[in-house]
């Protein structure tokens, strides 16, 4: 392909040597892809791609040129299906390769900026800058180390339909990345040819098992390497400012929903949950075996030259399988070459017990991650005592840090289920035991009272061996029994206290609950809809007034509350949803503080700005004062996984930026430095939210809008195609917007390049605030500025000319009724935002502005082809022999646009 020079010219000044490397790599990859297309698919497809690229680029430069538009339209409408698929694959493959080159460029830039960072002139959002700011605020060394030791960021990996690329594709891209680093151009060419020759999609709907493998892909790879660097970088920053080097634990924990999230996904069975845990554990333990193998190779310290500590000697002599077994024989043989090298012998014992967990050695394995960590700490301390502090730090500590961060299970697996399903399960138990025949008909307060009485006793309701009659109870109990890597139990659609008490009752059936004692996991309410967010403080107040639940959260050291960014946006629109989330956090925090309970918030953020995406670090800094504390949990999914964690350097930088904002917010909250929100600003936001909601809900309620939406966007096709294991609707069939899950709602608008959930209603909200006031709020209120900049990002990624192409899929009367209004509101919203900023939309995101300006012309060909594919798909009978390939090509276009925009849902 010959588009490489256009791409590079936007990214960096030509005088920059790093730009030259990027330019060379993009040039190499573009030529390699072009050659692969010609070799595998023929010269005609290559020429066609060049013709379409040239036309779409020219049309973007002259959007009013009807001759160019008609010429492109005729070409696209005349495409045979194999040609259409080839075009989509060509531009999608190019995005995969350019994304890879951009990632490598970001790595090089990060390294250069990190090298240039100094305590007196630190890099922005770096550990050096963080510690410097905390020192200036008056924190002495001891208080700083205490703050860093208490602060913890929990990342929760979830499945997402736009991250359904085959692992084979990721493998090929990883090989190309390695060859760009240390291979030859011919080797790169060979692997690009393999990439082009490989079908990107699985032949069947991805299973939950596929999603587990895909979602956890980066954990044992880039994140495994990044975690020790994060701890070391933070410690070295402290040393640079305070001249003391602290011994810090990882400020990170990792969770997963994939394989435990049953909410609306019938494929997440207890058997799948058990498999997901086993798979993750095997990944972790094998990585730990690799770490210990490295220690065994490295720690060739002779006992004659340096004695080992008493703790290590004791481990060798008395602890199976290090020493003699009961029969007086060793449980395993040690190589003779290790004689007199106790650290290696000790390492062999660690290795043996790890492999026992994999079933590859007889005898006991480690009973807990803590036990394995303690074994590594013995080696570390022993080396320090003998004067080899540098060996302990550089060789052993990284292995200990990843053991602390990932444990033996890699991730803590969360379970999630909808409250309605729990109620059905509990109803069967209560009916079986003769406690209540009509539980589902009881009022909320009556349910709470009944469950509280029941939970005063330890007796289960079902007899031993009872097999549940309904699926809800059978699945709930079997999942609890299968659950080993216990994270949290999240209850979606929490409406009332009984929704959480039901989890305690179900847990009692499997022996996990005892009266007055906490469960061995957090039970987390998830408030998602606008109504539930508004009602959340009352629900939390009632829960903490309930003696049964209060004993549980007190024993757990606090209450975790999850807030959902997606459904509230779908309910009320972008501006009102963000304000509802802000107010819910404030009020929940106040209720919990009055009850003497710490509250930890779990933010269910998506990748798109409509679902809480955007600049995650700044979003943390904009949270209400007091609500962050020292522990924060966020979800990670979709394109964000590859964008943030594809390379160890990128993973490190992303974690550094997140922790920078989290620790500053933690310092603010623990020191009580956050200023109260002024009544003028609060009142202004209340009015803006009401005005915004009225406009947004008015659009959705307008007669004919749902018909327009499903004709204009590919929502029906997203629902029909095998793009993810979870259905796109909560229950039944797609009849109205309320039936939809939030991810497909946002994804469908992103595909048509309008991104409506990220901006519609913002104009009406801003109009309700006087100009001078909103400009002042933007400059001084992090929440307000972060929210408006999120809307600006959505609008900058949108493209009205492309969106208008999709309007030809809509019945003319419907299209005329809605599209001009959407276009008008888009333009007005843009004007109001720029008026508020007193600057262009992306004035604070110049790199994103350049990338967006550059990417859009190369997403355009996929969009034009997708419009034609949708038209054909909707006219093709299900029994047509062309239908399967049409579906495949259409799905490729969905993922191609996601790859191009890198922010699809």
C-alpha positions in Angstrom: 0.0 0.0 0.0 1.2 3.5 -0.7 -0.5 5.4 2.2 2.5 5.3 4.6 3.8 8.8 4.0 0.4 10.5 4.5 0.2 8.7 7.8 3.6 9.8 9.1 3.3 13.4 8.2 0.7 14.0 10.9 2.5 12.4 13.8 5.8 14.2 14.6 8.0 16.9 13.2 10.3 15.5 10.5 13.4 16.8 12.3 12.6 14.4 15.2 14.8 11.2 14.9 12.1 9.2 16.6 9.7 10.3 13.8 12.2 9.0 11.3 12.1 5.5 12.9 8.3 5.6 12.8 8.3 6.7 9.2 10.6 3.9 8.2 8.5 1.3 10.1 5.2 2.4 8.6 6.9 2.5 5.2 8.1 -1.1 5.6 4.8 -2.3 6.9 2.8 -0.6 4.2 5.0 -2.0 1.4 4.9 -5.5 3.0 1.1 -5.4 3.2 0.8 -4.1 -0.4 3.1 -7.0 -1.6 1.0 -9.5 0.4 -2.2 -8.3 -1.1 -0.8 -8.5 -4.6 0.7 -11.9 -4.1 -2.2 -13.6 -2.2 -5.2 -11.8 -3.6 -4.1 -10.4 -6.9 -3.1 -7.2 -8.5 -6.7 -6.2 -9.1 -7.6 -6.0 -5.4 -4.5 -3.9 -4.8 -5.4 -1.5 -7.5 -9.0 -1.3 -6.3 -7.8 -0.5 -2.8 -5.6 2.3 -4.2 -8.5 3.7 -6.2 -10.9 3.7 -3.2 -8.3 5.2 -1.0 -7.6 8.0 -3.4 -11.3 8.8 -3.9 -12.1 8.8 -0.2 -9.1 11.0 0.6 -10.1 13.4 -2.2 -13.7 13.5 -1.0 -12.6 14.4 2.5 -10.6 17.3 1.1 -13.6 18.4 -1.0 -16.8 17.2 0.9 -19.1 19.2 -1.3 -17.8 17.6 -4.6 -20.8 15.6 -5.7 -18.9 14.2 -8.7 -16.4 12.5 -6.4 -19.2 11.3 -4.1 -21.2 9.7 -7.0 -18.0 8.2 -8.5 -17.2 6.6 -5.1 -20.8 5.5 -4.6 -20.9 3.8 -8.1 -17.6 2.0 -7.4 -18.7 0.7 -4.0 -22.2 -0.4 -5.3 -20.5 -2.3 -8.1 -18.2 -4.3 -5.8 -18.5 -8.1 -5.9 -18.7 -9.5 -2.4 -15.2 -10.9 -2.5 -13.9 -7.5 -3.5 -15.8 -5.8 -0.7 -14.4 -8.3 1.8 -10.9 -7.7 0.4 -11.2 -4.0 0.7 -12.4 -4.2 4.3 -9.6 -6.6 5.2 -7.0 -4.4 3.5 -7.8 -1.3 5.4 -8.4 -3.2 8.7 -5.1 -5.0 8.3 -3.4 -1.7 7.7 -4.9 -0.3 10.9 -3.6 -3.3 12.8 -0.1 -2.7 11.4 -0.2 1.1 11.9 -1.6 0.7 15.4 1.4 -1.6 16.1 3.8 1.0 14.6 2.2 3.8 16.7 2.6 1.6 19.8 6.2 1.2 19.1 6.6 4.9 18.6 4.9 5.6 21.9 7.3 3.3 23.6 10.3 5.1 22.1 8.8 8.5 23.1 8.1 7.3 26.6 11.6 6.1 27.0 13.1 9.3 25.9 10.8 11.4 28.1 11.5 9.1 31.1 15.2 9.5 30.6 14.9 13.2 30.5 12.8 13.4 33.7 14.5 14.8 36.7 13.3 15.7 40.2 13.5 19.4 39.5 11.9 19.0 36.0 9.8 15.8 36.1 7.7 14.4 33.4 4.0 15.2 33.5 1.9 12.6 35.3 5.0 10.6 36.3 6.0 9.1 39.6 8.8 11.7 39.9 6.2 14.5 39.5 3.8 12.7 42.0 6.3 12.4 44.8 7.5 16.0 44.2 4.0 17.3 44.5 3.3 15.3 47.7 6.6 16.6 49.2 5.6 20.2 48.4 2.3 19.6 50.1 4.2 18.9 53.4 4.2 15.1 53.6 7.3 13.8 55.3 8.9 10.5 54.4 7.0 8.3 56.9 3.6 9.7 56.0 4.4 9.4 52.3 5.4 5.8 52.5 2.3 5.0 54.6 0.1 6.7 51.9 1.8 4.7 49.1 1.6 1.5 51.1 -2.2 1.9 51.7 -3.1 3.0 48.2 -4.3 0.3 45.8 -5.6 0.4 42.3 -7.8 -2.6 41.3 -8.1 -3.3 37.5 -11.0 -5.5 36.5 -10.8 -7.1 33.0 -14.1 -7.7 31.3 -15.2 -9.1 27.9 -16.1 -6.8 25.0 -17.5 -7.6 21.6 -14.9 -5.5 19.7 -12.0 -7.4 21.2 -12.9 -10.7 19.5 -9.8 -11.0 17.3 -8.4 -14.4 17.1 -5.4 -15.0 19.3 -3.7 -16.2 16.1 -3.9 -12.6 14.8 -2.5 -11.2 18.0 0.3 -13.8 17.8 1.2 -12.7 14.3 1.2 -9.1 15.3 3.5 -9.9 18.2 5.9 -11.7 15.9 5.9 -8.7 13.6 6.6 -6.4 16.6 9.5 -8.6 17.6 10.9 -8.6 14.1 10.7 -4.8 13.8 12.9 -4.8 16.8 15.5 -7.3 15.8 14.6 -9.0 12.5 15.2 -8.3 8.9 12.8 -6.7 6.4 12.4 -10.0 4.7 11.2 -11.6 7.9 8.8 -8.8 8.5 7.5 -9.3 5.0 6.9 -13.0 5.6 4.9 -12.4 8.8 2.8 -9.6 7.2 2.0 -12.1 4.4 0.9 -14.6 7.1 -1.2 -11.9 8.7 -2.9 -11.1 5.4 -3.4 -14.9 4.6 -5.2 -15.5 8.0 -8.9 -15.0 8.5 -9.3 -12.6 11.3 -12.6 -14.0 12.6 -13.4 -17.3 14.3 -15.8 -19.4 12.3 -18.3 -19.6 15.2 -19.6 -17.2 17.8 -16.8 -16.8 20.4 -17.3 -18.8 23.5 -16.8 -17.6 27.0 -13.6 -19.7 27.0 -12.4 -17.7 24.0 -13.2 -14.4 25.8 -11.3 -15.6 28.9 -8.2 -16.3 26.8 -8.5 -13.1 24.9 -9.3 -10.9 27.9 -6.5 -12.2 30.1 -4.0 -12.2 27.2 -2.0 -9.2 28.4 -1.8 -10.2 32.1 0.9 -12.9 32.0 2.7 -10.9 29.3 3.1 -7.2 29.4 1.6 -6.5 32.8 3.7 -9.2 34.4 6.8 -7.3 33.2 5.3 -3.9 34.1 4.3 -4.5 37.7 7.9 -4.8 39.1 8.9 -1.7 37.1 6.0 0.2 38.6 7.0 -0.6 42.2 10.7 0.2 41.4 9.8 3.4 39.6 7.7 4.6 42.5 10.4 3.7 45.0 13.2 5.4 43.0 11.1 8.5 42.8 10.8 8.6 46.6 14.5 8.1 46.9 15.2 10.9 44.4 13.2 13.4 46.6 13.7 12.0 50.1 17.1 10.3 49.7 15.7 7.1 51.2 14.7 4.0 49.3 11.4 2.4 50.6 10.5 -1.2 50.3 7.0 -1.0 48.7 4.4 -3.6 47.8 2.6 -3.5 44.5 -0.1 -0.9 44.6 -2.1 -3.0 42.2 -4.6 -5.9 42.2 -6.2 -7.6 39.2 -9.7 -9.0 38.8 -11.7 -10.5 36.0 -15.4 -10.8 35.2 -14.9 -13.1 32.3 -16.2 -16.6 33.2 -18.0 -15.2 36.3 -20.3 -12.6 34.8 -23.6 -14.4 34.5 -25.7 -11.3 34.1 -27.7 -11.9 30.9 -25.2 -14.5 29.6 -26.6 -18.0 29.5 -23.2 -19.4 28.5 -21.5 -18.5 31.8 -22.3 -21.8 33.6 -20.7 -23.0 36.9 -18.6 -25.3 34.8 -17.3 -22.4 32.7 -16.6 -20.5 36.0 -14.6 -23.5 37.2 -12.7 -23.7 33.9 -12.0 -20.0 33.9 -10.3 -20.2 37.3 -8.3 -23.2 36.3 -7.1 -21.6 33.1 -6.0 -18.4 34.8 -4.3 -20.4 37.6 -2.3 -22.4 35.1 -1.2 -19.3 33.3 0.0 -17.8 36.6 1.7 -20.8 38.0 3.6 -21.5 34.8 4.8 -17.9 34.9 5.9 -18.4 38.5 7.7 -21.6 37.5 9.6 -19.5 34.9 10.5 -16.9 37.5 11.8 -19.6 39.9 13.8 -21.2 37.0 15.4 -17.9 36.5 16.3 -17.7 40.2 17.8 -21.2 40.2 20.0 -20.2 37.2 21.0 -16.9 38.8 21.6 -17.8 42.5 24.8 -19.8 42.2 26.0 -18.5 45.5 28.3 -20.9 47.2 27.7 -21.9 50.9 31.5 -21.8 51.3 31.7 -18.2 50.4 28.5 -16.8 51.9 26.3 -18.6 54.5 22.5 -18.7 54.0 20.1 -17.5 56.7 18.7 -19.8 59.4 15.3 -19.4 57.8 16.5 -20.8 54.4 18.4 -23.6 56.2 15.2 -24.5 58.1 13.3 -24.6 54.9 15.8 -26.9 53.4 15.9 -29.3 56.4 12.3 -29.5 57.6 9.8 -28.3 55.1 8.5 -30.8 52.5 9.4 -31.2 49.8 12.7 -29.4 50.5 13.9 -32.0 53.1 13.4 -35.6 54.1 9.9 -37.1 53.9 8.4 -39.2 56.6 10.0 -42.3 55.2 13.4 -40.6 55.5 13.7 -40.2 51.8 13.7 -37.0 49.8 10.5 -36.3 47.9 12.6 -35.4 44.8 16.1 -35.6 43.7 18.5 -32.7 43.5 21.1 -32.3 40.8 24.5 -33.1 42.2 25.8 -29.9 40.7 23.7 -28.0 43.2 25.6 -29.5 46.2 26.8 -26.6 48.4 24.5 -24.1 46.7 21.6 -23.8 49.1 19.8 -21.0 47.3 19.5 -23.3 44.2 18.4 -26.2 46.3 15.8 -24.0 48.0 14.6 -22.8 44.6 14.2 -26.4 43.4 11.8 -26.9 46.4 9.8 -23.8 45.4 9.7 -25.1 41.8 8.5 -28.5 43.0 5.6 -27.2 45.0 4.5 -24.9 42.1 4.5 -27.8 39.7 2.5 -29.8 42.2 -0.3 -27.3 41.7 -0.2 -28.1 38.0 -0.4 -31.9 38.7 3.1 -32.3 37.3 4.7 -33.5 40.6 3.3 -35.6 43.4 2.9 -34.2 46.9 1.5 -31.0 48.3 1.7 -27.7 46.5 1.4 -24.3 48.0 -1.8 -23.7 50.0 -1.8 -20.0 49.3 -0.1 -17.2 47.5 1.0 -15.9 50.8 2.9 -19.1 51.5 4.8 -18.8 48.1 5.5 -15.1 48.7 6.9 -16.0 52.2 9.3 -18.5 50.5 10.6 -15.8 48.2 10.9 -13.3 51.0 13.2 -15.8 52.9 15.6 -15.8 50.0 15.4 -12.0 49.7 16.1 -11.4 53.3 18.9 -14.0 53.5 20.7 -12.3 50.6 20.3 -8.9 52.2 21.7 -10.2 55.5 24.8 -11.5 53.7 25.5 -8.2 52.0 24.0 -9.0 48.6 21.2 -6.3 48.8 21.6 -5.5 45.1 21.1 -9.2 44.2 18.1 -9.4 46.4 16.6 -6.3 44.8 17.4 -6.9 41.2 17.1 -10.7 41.0 14.6 -11.9 43.6 12.4 -8.9 44.3 10.7 -8.9 40.9 9.6 -12.5 41.3 8.3 -11.6 44.8 6.4 -8.6 43.5 4.6 -10.4 40.7 3.7 -13.1 43.2 2.2 -10.5 45.4 0.3 -8.8 42.6 -1.0 -11.9 40.7 -1.0 -14.5 43.4 -1.4 -18.1 42.3 -4.6 -17.4 40.4 -3.5 -14.5 38.1 -6.8 -12.7 38.8 -9.5 -12.6 41.4 -12.6 -13.8 39.6 -15.8 -11.8 40.3 -19.2 -13.3 40.1 -22.0 -11.1 38.8 -25.7 -11.8 38.5 -28.9 -9.7 38.1 -31.0 -9.2 41.3 -34.1 -10.6 39.6 -32.4 -14.0 39.1 -31.3 -14.1 42.8 -34.9 -13.4 43.9 -36.1 -16.4 41.8 -33.5 -18.6 43.4 -34.2 -17.5 46.9 -38.0 -17.9 46.3 -37.5 -21.6 45.6 -35.5 -22.1 48.8 -38.0 -20.3 51.0 -40.9 -22.2 49.4 -39.1 -25.5 49.9 -38.5 -24.9 53.6 -42.1 -23.7 54.2 -40.9 -20.2 55.1 -42.8 -18.3 52.3 -44.8 -19.4 49.4 -45.0 -15.9 47.8 -41.6 -14.3 48.3 -41.6 -12.7 44.9 -44.9 -10.9 45.7 -43.6 -9.4 49.0 -42.9 -5.7 49.3 -39.2 -4.7 49.5 -39.3 -4.1 53.3 -41.1 -7.4 53.9 -38.4 -9.2 51.9 -35.7 -7.5 53.9 -37.3 -8.4 57.2 -37.9 -12.0 56.2 -34.3 -12.5 55.0 -32.9 -10.8 58.2 -34.8 -13.2 60.4 -33.6 -16.2 58.3 -30.0 -15.1 58.4 -30.0 -15.1 62.2 -29.7 -18.9 62.0 -26.9 -21.0 60.5 -29.2 -23.7 59.3 -29.6 -24.2 55.5 -33.0 -24.3 54.0 -32.5 -27.3 51.6 -31.8 -30.8 52.8 -28.5 -32.4 52.0 -28.6 -33.7 48.4 -31.5 -31.6 47.3 -31.3 -30.8 43.6 -32.9 -27.4 42.8 -35.9 -27.4 40.5 -35.2 -24.1 38.7 -32.2 -23.0 36.8 -31.7 -19.8 38.8 -31.1 -21.7 42.1 -29.1 -24.5 40.6 -26.8 -22.1 38.8 -26.3 -19.8 41.8 -25.5 -22.6 44.2 -23.2 -24.5 41.8 -21.4 -21.3 41.0 -20.7 -20.5 44.6 -19.4 -24.1 45.1 -17.2 -23.8 42.1 -15.9 -20.4 43.0 -12.3 -20.5 44.3 -10.4 -17.4 43.3 -12.9 -15.2 45.2 -13.1 -11.6 44.1 -16.4 -9.9 44.8 -20.0 -10.9 44.2 -21.6 -8.1 42.2 -25.4 -7.7 42.1 -26.5 -5.9 39.0 -29.7 -3.9 39.0 -29.6 -3.4 42.8 -32.9 -1.8 43.8 -33.3 -2.6 47.5 -31.5 -4.1 50.5 -33.0 -7.6 50.0 -31.1 -7.8 46.7 -27.8 -8.1 48.6 -29.2 -10.1 51.6 -30.3 -12.8 49.0 -26.6 -13.4 48.3 -25.9 -14.0 52.0 -28.8 -16.5 52.1 -27.6 -18.4 49.0 -24.1 -18.4 50.5 -25.4 -20.0 53.6 -26.7 -22.9 51.6 -23.1 -23.8 50.6 -21.6 -23.2 54.0 -20.0 -19.8 53.3 -22.1 -17.7 55.7 -22.3 -17.8 59.5 -24.5 -15.4 61.5 -22.6 -12.4 62.7 -19.6 -13.2 60.6 -18.6 -11.7 57.2 -18.6 -13.7 54.0 -15.1 -14.4 52.6 -15.9 -12.0 49.8 -17.5 -8.5 49.3 -21.1 -8.4 48.2 -21.2 -5.4 45.9 -24.4 -3.4 44.9 -24.3 -2.2 41.3 -26.3 1.0 40.6 -26.7 1.4 36.9 -29.8 3.2 35.8 -30.6 6.8 36.5 -33.3 5.9 38.9 -31.1 3.5 40.8 -28.3 6.0 41.0 -30.7 8.6 42.5 -32.1 6.0 44.9 -28.6 4.5 45.8 -28.0 6.6 49.0 -31.3 5.5 50.5 -30.6 1.8 49.7 -27.1 2.1 51.2 -28.5 3.8 54.3 -31.0 1.0 54.8 -28.3 -1.7 54.2 -26.0 -0.2 56.8 -28.9 0.1 59.2 -29.6 -3.6 58.8 -27.7 -5.5 61.6 -27.0 -8.6 59.4 -25.4 -6.7 56.5 -23.7 -4.2 58.8 -21.9 -7.1 60.5 -20.8 -8.3 57.1 -19.4 -5.0 55.9 -17.8 -4.2 59.2 -16.0 -7.6 59.1 -14.9 -6.9 55.6 -13.4 -3.6 56.6 -15.8 -1.6 54.5 -18.4 -1.6 51.7 -17.6 -1.7 48.0 -20.2 0.0 45.8 -20.1 -0.3 42.0 -21.5 2.5 39.8 -22.3 1.9 36.2 -21.6 4.5 33.6 -23.4 2.8 30.7 -27.0 2.3 31.6 -27.3 5.7 33.2 -26.0 7.2 29.9 -28.5 5.2 27.9 -31.3 6.3 30.3 -30.6 10.0 30.6 -27.9 11.1 28.2 -24.3 11.9 28.7 -24.4 15.1 30.7 -27.1 14.1 33.1 -25.6 10.6 33.6 -22.2 12.1 34.6 -23.9 14.4 37.1 -26.0 11.6 38.5 -22.9 9.5 39.1 -21.1 12.5 40.8 -24.0 13.1 43.1 -24.5 9.4 43.9 -20.9 9.1 45.0 -21.1 12.2 47.2 -24.3 11.0 48.9 -23.3 7.4 49.3 -20.0 8.6 50.9 -21.9 10.8 53.3 -24.2 8.0 54.3 -21.4 5.5 54.9 -19.4 8.0 56.8 -22.3 8.7 59.1 -22.6 4.9 59.8 -18.8 4.7 60.5 -18.1 2.5 57.4 -15.5 3.0 54.8 -16.9 2.9 51.2 -14.8 1.9 48.2 -16.1 2.8 44.8 -15.9 0.4 41.8 -16.2 2.4 38.5 -17.8 0.4 35.7 -16.1 2.5 32.9 -16.2 1.5 29.2 -13.8 2.5 26.5 -16.0 5.1 24.8 -16.5 8.5 26.5 -20.3 7.8 26.5 -19.5 4.9 28.9 -17.0 6.6 31.1 -14.0 6.3 28.8 -11.6 9.0 27.7 -8.7 10.1 29.8 -8.9 7.8 32.8 -6.3 9.6 34.9 -8.0 12.9 34.7 -11.4 11.2 35.3 -10.0 10.0 38.7 -8.8 13.4 39.5 -12.3 14.8 38.8 -14.1 12.5 41.3 -15.9 14.1 44.2 -13.6 15.0 47.1 -13.7 12.3 49.8 -15.0 9.6 47.6 -11.7 8.1 46.3 -9.8 7.3 49.5 -6.9 4.9 49.1 -8.6 2.2 47.1 -10.2 2.5 43.7 -11.5 -0.1 41.3 -12.1 0.3 37.5 -13.0 -1.9 34.6 -10.8 -2.4 31.6 -12.2 -3.8 28.3 -12.3 -3.6 24.5 -9.8 -1.7 22.5 -8.4 -0.2 25.7 -6.7 -3.5 26.5 -4.5 -3.4 23.3 -4.1 0.3 23.4 -2.9 0.3 27.1 -1.3 -3.1 27.6 0.0 -4.4 24.3 3.6 -3.6 25.3 5.2 -3.6 28.8 6.3 0.1 28.3 2.8 1.1 27.4 1.4 -0.8 30.4 3.9 0.8 32.7 3.1 4.3 31.4 -0.7 3.7 31.7 -0.3 2.4 35.3 1.9 5.3 36.1 -0.6 7.8 34.9 -3.5 6.1 36.7 -1.5 5.9 40.0 -0.4 9.5 39.7 -4.0 10.7 39.8 -5.1 8.0 42.3 -2.4 8.8 44.9 -3.0 12.6 44.6 -6.7 12.0 45.1 -6.0 9.7 48.0 -3.7 12.3 49.6 -6.4 14.9 49.1 -9.1 12.7 50.7 -7.0 11.3 53.6 -5.7 14.8 54.5 -9.2 16.4 54.0 -8.0 18.9 51.5 -10.9 18.7 49.0 -12.9 21.9 48.8 -16.7 21.6 49.1 -18.6 22.2 45.8 -20.1 25.7 45.7 -23.9 25.9 45.7 -23.9 28.1 42.6 -22.1 25.4 40.6 -24.2 22.6 42.1 -27.4 24.4 41.2 -26.2 25.1 37.7 -25.4 21.5 37.1 -28.8 20.4 38.5 -30.5 22.6 36.0 -28.2 21.6 33.2 -28.8 17.9 33.9 -32.6 18.4 33.9 -32.5 20.3 30.6 -30.2 17.8 29.1 -32.3 14.8 30.2 -35.4 16.4 28.8 -33.8 16.9 25.4 -32.3 13.4 25.3 -35.3 11.5 26.5 -37.5 13.6 24.2 -35.6 12.5 21.2 -35.8 8.8 22.2 -39.5 9.1 22.9 -40.3 10.8 19.7 -42.6 8.7 17.5 -40.6 6.8 14.9 -37.2 7.3 16.5 -36.7 3.6 17.3 -37.5 2.7 13.7 -35.1 5.3 12.5 -32.4 4.0 14.9 -32.6 0.4 13.8 -32.6 1.3 10.1 -29.9 3.9 10.5 -27.4 1.9 12.6 -26.3 -1.7 12.4 -27.9 -2.6 15.7 -30.0 -5.5 14.3 -26.9 -6.9 12.6 -24.8 -6.5 15.7 -27.5 -8.6 17.5 -27.6 -11.2 14.8 -23.9 -11.7 14.1 -21.7 -13.9 16.2 -19.7 -11.1 17.6 -19.7 -12.0 21.3 -20.9 -14.7 23.7 -23.4 -12.4 25.4 -26.7 -11.4 23.7 -27.0 -7.6 23.0 -30.4 -7.4 24.8 -31.2 -8.1 28.5 -34.2 -10.3 27.9 -36.6 -11.3 25.1 -36.2 -9.7 21.7 -35.1 -6.2 20.7 -38.3 -4.2 20.7 -37.2 -0.9 22.2 -34.1 0.9 23.3 -34.7 -0.1 26.9 -34.2 -3.7 25.9 -30.7 -3.0 24.7 -27.5 -3.4 26.7 -25.4 -0.3 26.8 -22.4 -1.6 24.9 -24.3 -2.4 21.6 -26.2 0.9 22.0 -22.9 2.9 22.0 -21.2 0.6 19.5 -24.0 1.0 16.9 -23.8 4.8 17.0 -20.0 4.7 16.8 -20.2 2.5 13.7 -22.2 5.1 11.8 -19.7 7.7 13.0 -22.2 9.9 14.9 -21.4 8.8 18.5 -24.8 10.2 19.7 -24.6 8.8 23.3 -21.5 10.9 23.9 -22.9 14.3 23.2 -26.7 14.5 22.6 -28.3 16.7 25.2 -25.1 18.5 26.1 -26.1 21.6 24.2 -29.4 22.0 26.1 -27.5 21.6 29.3 -24.9 24.2 28.5 -27.6 26.7 27.3 -29.1 26.7 30.7 -25.8 27.9 32.3 -24.8 31.6 31.6 -21.6 31.8 29.5 -19.4 33.4 32.0 -20.4 31.0 34.7 -19.8 27.9 32.6 -16.4 29.2 31.4 -15.5 29.7 35.1 -16.7 26.2 35.9 -14.7 24.8 33.1 -11.5 26.4 34.2 -11.8 25.6 37.9 -13.9 22.5 38.3 -12.1 19.2 37.3 -15.4 17.3 37.0 -17.0 19.8 34.7 -13.9 20.1 32.5 -13.4 16.4 32.3 -17.1 15.8 31.4 -17.1 18.4 28.7 -13.8 17.2 27.2 -15.3 13.7 27.1 -18.1 15.1 24.9 -15.6 16.9 22.8 -13.7 13.7 22.2 -16.8 12.0 21.0 -17.7 14.8 18.7 -14.2 15.0 17.3 -14.3 11.3 16.4 -17.7 11.8 14.7 -18.1 12.6 11.0 -21.4 14.0 9.7 -20.6 13.3 6.1 -20.1 9.6 6.7 -23.1 9.5 9.0 -25.2 11.0 6.2 -24.2 8.0 4.0 -26.0 5.7 6.5 -29.2 7.8 6.3 -29.8 6.3 2.8 -30.5 3.0 4.5 -33.5 4.7 6.2 -37.0 5.1 4.8 -36.9 8.7 3.3 -39.6 10.1 5.5 -38.0 8.8 8.6 -34.5 10.0 7.5 -35.9 13.5 6.8 -37.6 13.6 10.1 -34.6 12.8 12.2 -31.2 13.2 10.5 -31.3 17.0 9.8 -32.2 17.5 13.5 -29.3 15.4 14.6 -27.0 17.2 12.3 -28.2 20.6 13.5 -27.8 19.7 17.2 -24.4 18.3 16.5 -23.2 21.6 15.0 -24.8 23.6 17.8 -23.2 21.4 20.5 -19.8 21.9 18.9 -20.2 25.6 18.9 -21.3 25.7 22.5 -18.4 23.6 23.6 -15.8 25.7 21.8 -17.4 28.8 23.2 -17.1 27.3 26.7 -13.5 26.2 26.1 -12.6 29.4 24.2 -10.6 27.0 22.1 -11.1 24.2 19.6 -12.7 20.9 20.7 -9.4 19.0 21.2 -7.3 21.9 22.4 -6.0 19.8 25.4 -5.5 16.7 23.3 -3.3 17.7 20.4 -2.0 14.2 19.7 -5.5 12.8 19.6 -6.5 15.7 17.3 -3.7 14.8 14.9 -4.5 11.1 15.0 -8.2 11.6 14.6 -7.6 13.9 11.6 -5.4 11.3 10.1 -7.4 8.2 10.9 -10.8 9.3 9.7 -9.9 9.3 5.9 -8.7 5.7 6.2 -11.8 4.6 8.2 -13.9 6.1 5.5 -13.5 3.3 3.0 -14.6 0.7 5.5 -17.6 2.9 6.4 -18.6 3.3 2.7 -18.4 -0.4 2.1 -20.3 -1.1 5.3 -23.2 1.0 4.2 -23.4 -1.0 1.0 -23.1 -4.3 2.9 -25.9 -3.3 5.2 -28.1 -2.6 2.3 -27.4 -5.9 0.7 -27.7 -7.8 3.9 -31.1 -6.4 4.7 -32.3 -7.4 1.2 -30.8 -10.9 1.2 -33.0 -13.8 2.3 -31.6 -15.9 5.2 -31.6 -19.0 3.0 -29.4 -17.3 0.3 -26.1 -19.1 -0.3 -24.5 -15.6 -0.3 -25.7 -14.9 3.2 -22.8 -16.5 5.2 -20.1 -14.6 3.4 -22.1 -11.5 3.5 -22.3 -11.9 7.3 -18.6 -12.5 7.6 -17.7 -9.4 5.6 -20.2 -7.3 7.5 -18.6 -8.4 10.8 -15.2 -7.7 9.5 -16.4 -4.1 8.7 -17.6 -3.7 12.3 -14.3 -4.7 13.7 -12.4 -2.8 11.1 -14.1 0.5 12.2 -13.4 -0.4 15.8 -9.7 -0.9 15.0 -9.6 2.4 13.1 -11.3 4.5 15.7 -9.8 2.6 18.7 -12.9 3.7 20.7 -15.9 1.7 19.6 -17.9 0.9 22.7 
